[in-house]
């Protein structure tokens, strides 16, 4: 295991570093300070190395063109209906950035910030930190966020944390986009997720509050399926799956096999939900890694999370954290 650091760019006078993690199995992962984002992930395959993450070759496209590629999003990931909430008898208004919705922490959320990064004293992990002041994007409280990445073999562990000085909503997400194959779309990946329910969506793509069984719907991924229907047409995914309660945290919450059979991704997490998104709204105006175009269905995301719009659905797991309830969240991703 080794880690190298180099300058990658700058934003508003702040240096953006890139940390390259290399494991004994030959995996190489580039993580940048902008959004504490995984920029690239390269895995050995017969004949060479394969890049399996969506990102950009240089820093310049990130602030304007990144669709949250590889970033840590928040303070509250996913959608908040009405871009407002009540807490402790106070009304908090948030900026909108998707119609009338507040999405992924707003236009200047965690994924748009430059995080400070450093290699830990043992040289085995990288720790990113960001201090978000009271009132940032409309949220109450001063919050110190951290994200620690550690690579062992083919598996990356990410530990996210947030410590707030007053009660405030927090729900962080790793927003990686994956393509395990060599096609420009991911529709022929086989996705298997042990979930038997999902949070129903309204026309604004925010949850209605209902939790429905997935049996007989395209959201039933327990047996594994490609992202096409019986006629071969694309199936759109942008949905929060409710993971089965009582599950063993040692079991993966998602397994995805690439179309050529060379690579399989597995994801573990302590979260109760998983947003499955297959690039339905992806349309990036500039080339991605290696000059690849990023259009609809170019990548898939598996965002382990607390439920979307929990602020307006009190029967969902709470996303209110504070001095007596620090935020802690881990996930692990293995590709090989």
Order of alpha helices (4+ residues) and beta strands (2+ residues): beta-beta-beta-beta-beta-alpha-beta-beta-beta-beta-beta-beta-beta-beta-beta-beta-beta-beta-beta-beta-beta-beta-beta-beta-beta-beta-beta
